[in-house]
């Protein structure tokens, strides 16, 4: 079967997507689990039995609750310095007074990445550490089936009321006697989302028909996403939260009874980074305040020192004890002792013993050699000491010895709890190695197939014969299928833990085995063909090696160096530095090529130059094959290298690499990214501050004008008008939401959601894309006019540029301007005069696309994903449009460079029809190589200290990028539809 290069590359990428999906399912694991929650309230342990005959403790039940009513106020994205720092003193005076002089205990709770809402709610209510894949499930939270505090409270007859983020309603359906959920993903809403919570307060606080009240405020998180942590809106929101806390605390105090006090808990699910996002592991994202306020605590005096650091998972255990409930069986948290310090020594020891028993049981159910674990050994020692203490207590000993022994036992328990919790946290993930290995095999087979297919895929015809019959009907194929099926049966019948691939139907599993066998046979067939042609390869080896230019060596060395760098956590964190270095080096290499082309080649004899070109052409079958010889009639409209040099454009061409270098340096100053220097001030922070709104407005207006000037030159008249109106709508949208101002606007203007203005732009985006799609269909179906096809592609590209301008924040619009400017300069002044082939140009597009991914302010951390882009023009959260817009805004750089590559290769009349196929194949190869190697590296580093904070977020980015690249290559293939007819000429 004959396949074109583009079709082959797209098919390979689709198979790679399957392999990546299987690997993800195995790599992002299921956390440690105990027995089902229905059994969790069963036989709780009694106090340790005192040594000696006849002495038995009579305390076998769960201790009674310590508080009558508990109110949990969860303020989304509440960073620790918003309460304990200068902002707390300025905007939260009541809360600050309670912390320093009231009856309260203050802590800094450390959250584990990923710091997004749904996993953090799970951690707070179950005490467990959710799996990293929850960052994706966060968009559509399913019901929580694990043992948790809410379920335990409902089972015990507690009446729970909830108002706030509707994620709670999805996680805990039918658990609340009353609730009102608000949409958590509509980040443009700063006020209504909190007002819908507060409006219930006055009525609920007067009532007595509830035991647990949970309030989840989202406004601060939304402000952070849109304007950042230093926005003046943050102070206003903190003051609003302070007044709400004052109202709740005053009401709880006024209704308190002598028997049982009430408790107010103030916490955050996560913090926010310096850019206002979250999801990563920076200090601002993982540190949140945790306040316990109750009249039963000792009154504080003096200023608060640095609060003690606790784990976010500790809240579940502490609240369970406070409400008189069993501790969740999957909890890895420790009891926060100061909360129960006012109780008797016997009660305190009972509390920590219950916590230790729960942790040790969880360890037993997840670790075969649990008896050798240091935490388990410490717990058993503490239990024995506890039993001796109980013996003295039951004998009526009230001396100082009893108190000192009690303190010693308490200390032993706390050390055991800490060690047990640490051991369980390290085992939080159980990798599904079988699913991972199946995914790796598919991915590596696809990569090998792509590498072995390079000579044929980049040949002048850009197509090759894929021998399906011999491999599929060979004895080797059937033997491999039988062997893999046997391995599958053995693994699935002997696996101790649940395996996703084993849970698939046999039909699906056998299909995957057949696919793996077919790919392996295809690889062996390709290797055999290469060995058969080894004589020709040896004969031309000298010529082939001499045909490599400096640019080719740079491209190969840069690609290999980048792939190898992914094995180091520091290089992953600062990957933007790698891409910045590569494109800067590429610009220097291009400058050298331009100088040689314009000056040095004139010194050589023309006949010598011709002979070199001839030997160059014989050297490699696939080198520069998409650029015809100099006497080809198609070059009539194309300026030759010599003619180009004589013109006035010669000096612009020589200056182009240096202008591009200047543009890249300016872009680096716009957004600090990565980890090491992300906190340093940059031009973006300066522009987005409220004092510089006029400068930002001027920059945004100039950028939009430049975008129109750069993108309209090849559009039809109707598309030019639509583009102009669309860009005007972009500025109007940003003005409506308060990012920029109009010249005639004075003073503050009411901020809206800008829904009308954004939808106005969407109309023009769809109109331009539809106009381009119409031309593309016309060129593919009705006629094979390359001019119509080129115009259609350019209009689709223009529509995507307009969409990017709408979704980008105003200070990022220069990124779009420089992207278009660099593309224009490289097209006219570098690629055409130097006559690079499609493979070289594809790699350059890929490199610049990766660099612009980071120029946007992205990083390999989840915190830099701008989720606000997913809600531009939406009145409420709609899942599919929100995911599409967020993904497009995040990957706009690589996407725009990939589509520009297609536009360029399709519009160049000097290239034959193989160019698009070559571009598609090279783009697929450039994406497959780092993904395959990185997945192998991550598998080897799965127990690395930074696996969840550094390597896993990068893995998610790579997986999404593979999916997007597969879609791009399918578009390439569709545009290469009439290739098979053209190559016959």
Secondary structure as GFF3:
##gff-version 3
##sequence-region A 1 985
A	DSSP	beta_strand	2	4	.	.	.	ID=ss1
A	DSSP	alpha_helix	5	27	.	.	.	ID=ss2
A	DSSP	three_ten_helix	37	39	.	.	.	ID=ss3
A	DSSP	beta_strand	67	75	.	.	.	ID=ss4
A	DSSP	alpha_helix	80	84	.	.	.	ID=ss5
A	DSSP	alpha_helix	86	91	.	.	.	ID=ss6
A	DSSP	alpha_helix	93	101	.	.	.	ID=ss7
A	DSSP	beta_strand	104	110	.	.	.	ID=ss8
A	DSSP	alpha_helix	117	126	.	.	.	ID=ss9
A	DSSP	alpha_helix	134	137	.	.	.	ID=ss10
A	DSSP	alpha_helix	149	155	.	.	.	ID=ss11
A	DSSP	beta_strand	160	165	.	.	.	ID=ss12
A	DSSP	alpha_helix	167	171	.	.	.	ID=ss13
A	DSSP	beta_strand	178	182	.	.	.	ID=ss14
A	DSSP	alpha_helix	192	198	.	.	.	ID=ss15
A	DSSP	alpha_helix	201	206	.	.	.	ID=ss16
A	DSSP	beta_strand	212	217	.	.	.	ID=ss17
A	DSSP	alpha_helix	219	227	.	.	.	ID=ss18
A	DSSP	alpha_helix	232	254	.	.	.	ID=ss19
A	DSSP	beta_strand	261	267	.	.	.	ID=ss20
A	DSSP	alpha_helix	283	286	.	.	.	ID=ss21
A	DSSP	beta_strand	287	293	.	.	.	ID=ss22
A	DSSP	beta_strand	308	311	.	.	.	ID=ss23
A	DSSP	alpha_helix	314	323	.	.	.	ID=ss24
A	DSSP	three_ten_helix	337	340	.	.	.	ID=ss25
A	DSSP	alpha_helix	345	366	.	.	.	ID=ss26
A	DSSP	three_ten_helix	370	372	.	.	.	ID=ss27
A	DSSP	alpha_helix	374	394	.	.	.	ID=ss28
A	DSSP	alpha_helix	400	426	.	.	.	ID=ss29
A	DSSP	alpha_helix	433	452	.	.	.	ID=ss30
A	DSSP	alpha_helix	454	457	.	.	.	ID=ss31
A	DSSP	beta_strand	463	465	.	.	.	ID=ss32
A	DSSP	alpha_helix	468	472	.	.	.	ID=ss33
A	DSSP	alpha_helix	475	494	.	.	.	ID=ss34
A	DSSP	alpha_helix	500	503	.	.	.	ID=ss35
A	DSSP	alpha_helix	506	532	.	.	.	ID=ss36
A	DSSP	alpha_helix	534	539	.	.	.	ID=ss37
A	DSSP	alpha_helix	541	546	.	.	.	ID=ss38
A	DSSP	alpha_helix	550	565	.	.	.	ID=ss39
A	DSSP	alpha_helix	569	573	.	.	.	ID=ss40
A	DSSP	alpha_helix	575	598	.	.	.	ID=ss41
A	DSSP	three_ten_helix	600	603	.	.	.	ID=ss42
A	DSSP	alpha_helix	606	619	.	.	.	ID=ss43
A	DSSP	three_ten_helix	633	637	.	.	.	ID=ss44
A	DSSP	alpha_helix	641	646	.	.	.	ID=ss45
A	DSSP	alpha_helix	649	670	.	.	.	ID=ss46
A	DSSP	alpha_helix	683	688	.	.	.	ID=ss47
A	DSSP	three_ten_helix	690	692	.	.	.	ID=ss48
A	DSSP	alpha_helix	693	711	.	.	.	ID=ss49
A	DSSP	three_ten_helix	712	714	.	.	.	ID=ss50
A	DSSP	alpha_helix	717	736	.	.	.	ID=ss51
A	DSSP	alpha_helix	755	777	.	.	.	ID=ss52
A	DSSP	pi_helix	778	782	.	.	.	ID=ss53
A	DSSP	alpha_helix	786	807	.	.	.	ID=ss54
A	DSSP	three_ten_helix	810	812	.	.	.	ID=ss55
A	DSSP	alpha_helix	813	826	.	.	.	ID=ss56
A	DSSP	pi_helix	827	831	.	.	.	ID=ss57
A	DSSP	alpha_helix	832	834	.	.	.	ID=ss58
A	DSSP	alpha_helix	838	855	.	.	.	ID=ss59
A	DSSP	three_ten_helix	862	864	.	.	.	ID=ss60
A	DSSP	three_ten_helix	867	871	.	.	.	ID=ss61
A	DSSP	alpha_helix	879	890	.	.	.	ID=ss62
A	DSSP	alpha_helix	892	907	.	.	.	ID=ss63
A	DSSP	alpha_helix	914	940	.	.	.	ID=ss64
A	DSSP	pi_helix	947	951	.	.	.	ID=ss65
A	DSSP	alpha_helix	952	975	.	.	.	ID=ss66
A	DSSP	alpha_helix	979	982	.	.	.	ID=ss67
###
